[in-house]
Every structure is written in C-alpha cells, then in structure tokens.
Amino acid sequence: METSTEAFATRWSTRAYVVALLLLASVACATPAGASPSTLQARLQAASDAAVAAGIPGVVVYTRNGPTAIAVASGSADLATHRPMEGADRFRVGSVTKTFTATVIMQLVHEGRLRLSDTVEQHLPGLVRQGGAITYRELLSHTSGLADYFDNKRIFAPYAHGDLTHAWPHRTIVRISTADKRLFAPGAPGKFAYSNTGYYILGLTVERITGHSLASELARRIFKPLHLRSTSLPSANKPEGLYAHGYTSDFGKKQQDVSVVSPTVLWAAGGVISTPQELASFYRALFQGRLLPLALVRQMQTRVVDIPQAQGRQSIGLGLFRVKLPCGISWGHGGDLPGYTTQTFSSADGRRQAVIAINAGEEGAFTPAEQEAIGRLTLLAYCRR
C-alpha cells in the first residue's frame, strides 16, 4: 500500500504526455466543413456546458483557424463565491511551461551561447552527478534518463502533509533528485522518461548563462515582446488578478481549493500562469518564426522518440509533443497538476489551434463521463468535428 507521501507524489507526477490521448474519445457528430463561426461557437458553448454538467468545475476553450478565433467559457471560476468562469481568467498551466523554457534555451543556442550538444557539466559544474554525460538535447527531449523529482518522497513530504506553500531552493531540488538512480543511460536508443528535474536544470542553465532570473528572461524574451500581459512566472504563492481557482480531491476532500501553492515546486517545469488566448498567441508566434529562426523551430518539432504508452500516436520533440489526431498532426504541450489541466494543440505552422483549460486535475481526476465530454470538446475545438 502507498504511504500518503507516495500517493501524493504519484498524483502530482505529470502525465501531460498521455492526458490528451485519454481525453480524445471518438465522436459521432461533426461540425460541417465551412460552418459559420456563430454555428461553431454555439456548438463549442454547448460542448463546454456538457463538460461542466458531467462534473468539472469550469472550462475555457480558445480555438483559432487562420484569422478566425472563438473563445467560450463555462462553469465556475470560484466555487465558494459562485463567480462564473470568464475567458480572461488565468490558469496555472503546469507543464505547458516547458515549451516556454525550451524556447529560451533555443534562443541561447541561436545566440551562440549554448549548443544542444553541450553537457550539463560544462555550464553547471559539480551540480549533477555524471553531468558530463548528459546533453541539453537530452534534457529537452526527456531522454536523459534522469529521475523525476515529482517521484522523490523527500521533496514531496511537506506538500503531502498539507504544507502547500513550502519553499524549496531550485538547486536543492536538483541535487536531491539527481542523486536518485538513473532510469537508463543518457540518450539510450528508443528510451524516454518524463523528467521535470531536467527542466529545472534547463532553468538553472538560463540563469547561469544570462546572469538573470528565469522569470525576468521569460518576460524580456517572450512575454513583453508578444504583449502577453496575463502571462507570468510568479514568485508568489497566490496568483495575481483574475484567476480560476483550482480544485482537487488529493487531500480527501471533494473539490478542495488548491489555488495557493509554492511556485518553487513548479518553476521552470510547470510554474507559468496564463490564459488560453495568450498560450495560443505564444505557440503561434513560436511556430511562425517570431521568437526563433524557423530552422530552430523545425528542430524543436523534430520527432525524437515515440512515447511507449501512446502506441505511436504521440512523440516527443524538444520542449514539444507531437500528437496524431483524427484531423492531422498537432504540436504543443499539456499541463496537469492538482487543480488544473491544460492542453494546447497547434498545426506545425500555427494556423490551426486549440487550447482547453480546466480548473480541476490530478491522477484519476476525471470520471468516464467527464473524459468523454472533454474528449468531444477537444476534437470539436481543434478538428471541428
């Protein structure tokens, strides 16, 4: 039997790379090709309302095809006050943060300050045991073999016992986690293991090379140039401004509000707060070459290894996941943590997009009825079917 700490860490272990597949149920109905935006909006609103009726607290959906964008919201952003969900509500986007971190790393590559073939030891000497064997390409693609700090009982003990605001130094998390046994040799052919620890190393590398905090580099390089005014990597436990409260049953209470959490346990791997519309703007800018030369974007979109659990339907690139959907291939990332689930989908050129943000999430968070409703909503938002 799992201890409370083990169970809690298991539920916090990100499963962003399989969430999308679990939620994408087949659908029998479809929106006809060429349907008017008003028709699609009505169908999206109905599908969002159905997901809330199935049991989720609230949802915001943003979909775009070329210049035509539609956003809908349903349910509650705050169950205590009964405030309705709004399209402008901010969410903890979890592992979607990894694409932001990866983009800054690739910008440093473009600037000649880092190479993907560089080792961790070259930039962070002495921090990681056998860091001379791990490259930055392997960190970005989860092929380093490093254990995940989300699985470390020592790191998660404070949170398992209810201290959600416990603060860990970033380097301490890396030192503790990288002392755990490696899952496989770095770069072993066909091997994949999702590692939030690897993205903490990437965040520390950004800070070492630039001399600035990761938060300030994200703001300078991405948030401000793209005018993402509701997007940040916060240092405070409580989100600022209008935000969707996140709900979980991790502590034995149904739909407990866990909006307040220490950002130190999320940071470069999952700490960004944003809105669905601004996430879409970020991915569109990235895929259209406004943050990086397209040659480097294509490297990020290169299929590195297939995800074993996805049976050929999902693969990993550099800070991105490739998902095979009924209407074609999409690129993006998912984010899953107690209280929040976010999924982003974009065509390789950023022309077609969908972002779904839900203020609930943890291992086993969704009932079969909720999964089916979210799956229908997701396919309608991205595939228009």
C-alpha positions as CSV (number, residue, x, y, z in Angstrom):
1,M,0.0,0.0,0.0
2,E,1.2,3.5,-0.8
3,T,2.0,5.9,2.0
4,S,0.4,9.3,1.9
5,T,3.6,10.8,0.6
6,E,3.9,8.2,-2.2
7,A,0.3,8.5,-3.2
8,F,0.5,12.3,-3.3
9,A,3.7,12.3,-5.4
10,T,2.1,9.8,-7.8
11,R,-0.8,12.1,-8.3
12,W,1.5,15.0,-8.8
13,S,3.6,13.2,-11.3
14,T,2.9,14.9,-14.6
15,R,1.1,12.8,-17.2
16,A,0.8,15.5,-19.7
17,Y,2.1,13.3,-22.5
18,V,-0.9,10.9,-22.2
19,V,-3.7,13.1,-20.9
20,A,-4.6,14.2,-24.4
21,L,-5.0,10.7,-25.6
22,L,-7.1,9.7,-22.6
23,L,-9.5,12.6,-23.3
24,L,-9.8,12.2,-27.0
25,A,-12.8,10.0,-27.3
26,S,-14.2,9.2,-30.7
27,V,-17.2,11.3,-31.6
28,A,-20.2,10.5,-33.8
29,C,-21.2,14.1,-34.6
30,A,-19.3,16.7,-36.6
31,T,-19.4,20.4,-37.4
32,P,-19.8,20.6,-41.2
33,A,-16.8,22.0,-43.2
34,G,-17.4,25.7,-43.8
35,A,-19.8,26.1,-40.9
36,S,-20.2,29.7,-39.8
37,P,-18.3,31.0,-36.8
38,S,-21.6,31.5,-35.0
39,T,-22.5,27.9,-35.5
40,L,-19.2,26.7,-34.3
41,Q,-19.3,29.0,-31.2
42,A,-22.8,27.7,-30.3
43,R,-21.6,24.1,-30.6
44,L,-18.5,24.9,-28.5
45,Q,-20.6,26.5,-25.9
46,A,-22.9,23.5,-25.8
47,A,-19.9,21.1,-25.5
48,S,-18.4,23.2,-22.8
49,D,-21.6,23.3,-20.9
50,A,-21.9,19.5,-21.3
51,A,-18.4,19.0,-19.8
52,V,-19.4,21.1,-16.7
53,A,-22.7,19.2,-16.5
54,A,-20.6,16.0,-16.4
55,G,-18.9,17.2,-13.3
56,I,-15.9,19.5,-14.0
57,P,-15.9,22.9,-12.1
58,G,-15.2,25.1,-15.2
59,V,-13.5,25.3,-18.5
60,V,-12.3,27.9,-21.0
61,V,-11.8,27.0,-24.7
62,Y,-9.9,29.0,-27.3
63,T,-9.9,27.9,-30.9
64,R,-8.4,29.5,-34.0
65,N,-8.2,28.7,-37.7
66,G,-6.4,31.4,-39.6
67,P,-7.8,34.8,-38.7
68,T,-11.0,33.4,-37.2
69,A,-10.8,33.0,-33.4
70,I,-13.5,31.8,-31.0
71,A,-13.5,31.7,-27.2
72,V,-16.1,30.2,-24.8
73,A,-16.2,29.7,-21.1
74,S,-18.5,27.6,-18.9
75,G,-18.9,26.7,-15.3
76,S,-17.4,28.3,-12.2
77,A,-14.0,30.0,-11.6
78,D,-14.7,30.1,-7.9
79,L,-17.0,27.6,-6.3
80,A,-17.0,29.5,-2.9
81,T,-18.3,32.7,-4.5
82,H,-20.1,31.1,-7.5
83,R,-18.2,33.5,-9.8
84,P,-18.7,32.4,-13.4
85,M,-15.7,31.4,-15.5
86,E,-14.5,34.1,-17.9
87,G,-12.3,33.9,-20.9
88,A,-9.8,36.2,-19.2
89,D,-9.3,34.0,-16.2
90,R,-5.7,33.0,-15.6
91,F,-4.8,29.3,-15.0
92,R,-1.7,27.5,-13.7
93,V,-0.7,25.9,-17.0
94,G,1.6,23.3,-15.5
95,S,4.0,21.6,-17.9
96,V,3.0,23.9,-20.8
97,T,5.7,25.9,-19.1
98,K,8.3,23.6,-20.6
99,T,7.8,25.0,-24.1
100,F,8.5,28.5,-22.7
101,T,11.7,27.3,-21.0
102,A,12.7,25.3,-24.1
103,T,12.2,28.4,-26.3
104,V,14.6,30.5,-24.2
105,I,17.2,27.6,-24.4
106,M,16.8,27.6,-28.2
107,Q,17.2,31.4,-28.2
108,L,20.5,30.9,-26.4
109,V,21.5,28.4,-29.0
110,H,20.7,30.9,-31.7
111,E,22.8,33.5,-29.9
112,G,25.8,31.1,-29.8
113,R,25.9,30.9,-26.0
114,L,24.9,27.3,-25.8
115,R,24.9,24.2,-28.0
116,L,22.5,21.4,-27.8
117,S,25.5,19.0,-27.7
118,D,26.9,20.8,-24.6
119,T,26.8,18.8,-21.4
120,V,25.4,19.9,-18.1
121,E,28.8,19.8,-16.5
122,Q,30.0,22.5,-19.0
123,H,27.5,25.1,-17.7
124,L,26.7,23.9,-14.2
125,P,29.9,22.2,-13.0
126,G,29.5,20.0,-10.0
127,L,25.7,20.2,-9.7
128,V,24.7,17.0,-11.3
129,R,26.3,13.6,-10.7
130,Q,27.9,12.5,-14.0
131,G,26.6,15.7,-15.6
132,G,29.3,15.3,-18.3
133,A,27.3,12.5,-19.8
134,I,24.0,14.5,-20.2
135,T,23.4,16.9,-23.1
136,Y,20.9,19.7,-23.4
137,R,19.2,18.0,-26.3
138,E,18.6,15.0,-24.0
139,L,17.2,17.3,-21.3
140,L,14.8,19.0,-23.7
141,S,13.6,15.7,-25.1
142,H,13.3,13.7,-21.8
143,T,15.9,11.2,-23.0
144,S,18.5,11.9,-20.3
145,G,17.5,9.0,-18.0
146,L,17.2,11.4,-15.0
147,A,14.6,10.5,-12.4
148,D,11.7,12.9,-11.9
149,Y,11.7,15.0,-8.7
150,F,7.9,14.5,-8.6
151,D,8.7,10.9,-7.6
152,N,11.0,11.8,-4.8
153,K,9.3,11.3,-1.4
154,R,11.7,13.7,0.4
155,I,10.8,16.6,-1.9
156,F,7.1,16.0,-1.7
157,A,6.8,15.2,2.0
158,P,5.8,18.8,3.0
159,Y,3.1,19.0,0.4
160,A,1.8,15.5,1.2
161,H,1.3,16.7,4.8
162,G,-0.7,19.8,3.7
163,D,2.1,22.5,3.6
164,L,1.4,23.6,0.0
165,T,3.5,26.8,0.4
166,H,6.7,25.0,1.5
167,A,9.6,26.6,-0.5
168,W,12.5,24.6,-1.9
169,P,15.6,26.2,-3.4
170,H,15.8,25.2,-7.1
171,R,19.3,23.8,-6.8
172,T,18.3,21.7,-3.8
173,I,15.5,20.0,-5.8
174,V,18.0,19.2,-8.5
175,R,20.7,17.9,-6.1
176,I,18.2,15.7,-4.3
177,S,16.5,14.3,-7.4
178,T,19.7,13.7,-9.4
179,A,21.1,11.6,-6.5
180,D,18.3,9.1,-7.4
181,K,19.1,6.1,-9.6
182,R,19.2,6.8,-13.3
183,L,16.4,5.2,-15.3
184,F,18.7,4.5,-18.3
185,A,21.9,5.8,-19.8
186,P,21.6,9.3,-21.3
187,G,20.5,9.1,-25.0
188,A,19.8,5.3,-24.9
189,P,18.1,4.5,-28.2
190,G,14.3,4.5,-28.0
191,K,14.3,5.3,-24.3
192,F,12.0,8.0,-22.8
193,A,11.3,9.1,-19.3
194,Y,9.5,12.3,-18.5
195,S,11.7,14.3,-16.1
196,N,10.7,17.6,-14.5
197,T,14.1,17.6,-13.0
198,G,15.7,18.0,-16.4
199,Y,13.7,21.2,-16.9
200,Y,14.9,22.6,-13.6
201,I,18.4,22.1,-14.9
202,L,17.4,24.0,-18.0
203,G,16.1,26.8,-15.9
204,L,19.3,27.0,-13.9
205,T,21.3,27.0,-17.1
206,V,19.4,30.0,-18.4
207,E,20.2,31.8,-15.2
208,R,23.9,30.9,-15.2
209,I,24.4,31.9,-18.9
210,T,22.4,35.2,-18.7
211,G,23.1,36.3,-15.2
212,H,19.3,37.0,-14.7
213,S,16.4,35.1,-13.2
214,L,14.4,32.8,-15.4
215,A,11.3,34.8,-14.7
216,S,13.0,38.0,-16.0
217,E,14.4,36.3,-19.1
218,L,10.9,34.9,-19.9
219,A,9.4,38.3,-19.5
220,R,12.1,40.1,-21.6
221,R,12.3,37.5,-24.4
222,I,8.7,36.3,-24.7
223,F,6.0,37.8,-22.5
224,K,6.8,41.5,-23.2
225,P,7.6,41.3,-26.9
226,L,4.4,39.3,-27.5
227,H,2.3,41.6,-25.2
228,L,1.3,38.7,-23.0
229,R,0.0,40.8,-20.2
230,S,-1.7,38.0,-18.3
231,T,1.3,35.6,-18.5
232,S,4.0,35.3,-15.9
233,L,6.3,33.0,-13.9
234,P,5.3,34.2,-10.5
235,S,7.2,34.1,-7.3
236,A,4.2,34.5,-5.0
237,N,2.1,31.6,-3.8
238,K,-1.2,33.2,-4.8
239,P,-2.0,34.1,-8.4
240,E,-2.5,37.8,-9.0
241,G,-5.5,39.4,-10.7
242,L,-8.5,37.4,-12.1
243,Y,-7.8,33.7,-11.9
244,A,-9.6,30.4,-11.9
245,H,-9.4,28.6,-8.6
246,G,-8.1,25.1,-9.0
247,Y,-9.8,22.1,-7.4
248,T,-8.6,18.6,-6.4
249,S,-9.5,15.7,-4.2
250,D,-5.9,15.0,-3.4
251,F,-6.4,15.7,0.3
252,G,-9.5,13.6,0.8
253,K,-12.0,16.5,0.3
254,K,-14.0,16.7,-2.8
255,Q,-13.2,19.7,-4.9
256,Q,-10.8,21.3,-2.4
257,D,-9.4,24.7,-3.5
258,V,-5.6,24.3,-4.0
259,S,-5.0,27.6,-5.9
260,V,-2.3,28.7,-3.4
261,V,0.8,26.6,-3.9
262,S,4.6,27.3,-3.7
263,P,5.9,28.2,-7.2
264,T,9.3,26.7,-6.1
265,V,8.0,23.2,-6.7
266,L,6.8,24.1,-10.2
267,W,9.1,26.8,-11.6
268,A,10.9,26.0,-14.9
269,A,8.9,22.7,-15.3
270,G,5.4,24.0,-14.6
271,G,5.1,27.4,-12.9
272,V,3.8,29.7,-15.6
273,I,0.3,31.2,-15.2
274,S,-1.5,32.3,-18.3
275,T,-4.8,32.4,-20.3
276,P,-5.8,30.1,-23.2
277,Q,-5.8,33.0,-25.6
278,E,-2.2,34.1,-24.6
279,L,-1.0,30.5,-24.8
280,A,-2.3,30.3,-28.4
281,S,-0.5,33.6,-29.1
282,F,2.7,32.2,-27.8
283,Y,2.6,29.0,-29.8
284,R,1.5,30.9,-33.0
285,A,4.5,33.3,-32.6
286,L,6.9,30.4,-32.0
287,F,5.7,28.3,-34.9
288,Q,5.7,31.3,-37.3
289,G,9.3,32.2,-36.6
290,R,8.8,35.3,-34.5
291,L,10.7,34.0,-31.5
292,L,13.3,31.8,-33.2
293,P,14.5,31.3,-36.8
294,L,12.3,28.6,-38.4
295,A,15.2,26.3,-38.8
296,L,15.4,26.1,-35.0
297,V,11.7,25.7,-34.7
298,R,11.8,22.8,-37.0
299,Q,14.5,21.2,-34.7
300,M,12.0,21.6,-31.8
301,Q,9.4,19.9,-34.0
302,T,11.7,17.0,-34.9
303,R,10.3,13.7,-33.8
304,V,12.9,12.4,-31.3
305,V,11.3,9.3,-29.8
306,D,7.8,7.8,-29.7
307,I,6.0,7.6,-26.3
308,P,5.7,3.9,-25.4
309,Q,2.3,4.4,-23.7
310,A,0.8,6.2,-26.7
311,Q,1.3,3.3,-29.2
312,G,2.6,5.5,-32.0
313,R,0.0,8.3,-31.5
314,Q,2.3,10.6,-29.6
315,S,6.0,11.5,-29.8
316,I,8.4,13.9,-28.2
317,G,10.4,16.7,-29.8
318,L,12.4,19.5,-28.0
319,G,10.0,21.0,-25.5
320,L,7.1,19.9,-27.6
321,F,4.8,16.9,-28.0
322,R,3.6,15.6,-31.4
323,V,0.0,14.2,-31.2
324,K,-1.7,12.3,-34.1
325,L,-5.3,13.4,-34.1
326,P,-8.1,12.4,-36.5
327,C,-7.7,15.6,-38.5
328,G,-3.9,15.5,-38.6
329,I,-0.7,16.1,-36.6
330,S,-0.6,18.8,-33.9
331,W,2.3,20.1,-31.8
332,G,2.1,21.6,-28.3
333,H,2.2,20.5,-24.7
334,G,-0.1,19.5,-21.9
335,G,-0.1,20.5,-18.3
336,D,-1.5,18.6,-15.4
337,L,-1.2,19.3,-11.7
338,P,-3.6,19.2,-8.8
339,G,-6.3,21.7,-9.5
340,Y,-5.6,22.4,-13.2
341,T,-5.5,20.6,-16.6
342,T,-4.4,22.4,-19.7
343,Q,-4.0,21.1,-23.3
344,T,-2.5,23.0,-26.3
345,F,-2.7,22.0,-29.9
346,S,-1.3,23.7,-32.9
347,S,-0.6,22.8,-36.5
348,A,3.2,23.0,-37.4
349,D,2.7,26.5,-38.9
350,G,0.4,27.7,-36.0
351,R,-2.5,28.4,-38.3
352,R,-4.9,25.9,-36.6
353,Q,-5.0,26.0,-32.8
354,A,-7.0,24.9,-29.8
355,V,-6.3,25.4,-26.1
356,I,-8.5,23.9,-23.4
357,A,-8.1,24.9,-19.7
358,I,-9.9,23.2,-16.9
359,N,-9.8,24.1,-13.2
360,A,-9.6,20.5,-12.0
361,G,-6.9,17.9,-12.2
362,E,-4.9,15.2,-10.6
363,E,-4.4,11.5,-11.2
364,G,-7.8,9.9,-11.8
365,A,-9.4,13.4,-11.7
366,F,-11.9,12.8,-14.4
367,T,-14.7,10.2,-14.4
368,P,-15.5,8.3,-17.6
369,A,-18.4,10.7,-18.3
370,E,-16.1,13.7,-17.8
371,Q,-13.4,12.2,-20.0
372,E,-15.9,11.6,-22.8
373,A,-17.3,15.2,-22.6
374,I,-13.8,16.7,-22.6
375,G,-12.8,14.5,-25.5
376,R,-15.7,15.7,-27.5
377,L,-14.9,19.3,-26.7
378,T,-11.3,18.9,-27.6
379,L,-12.0,17.3,-31.0
380,L,-14.6,20.0,-31.7
381,A,-12.2,22.8,-30.8
382,Y,-9.2,21.5,-32.9
383,C,-10.7,19.3,-35.6
384,R,-14.0,21.0,-35.9
385,R,-15.7,17.6,-35.6
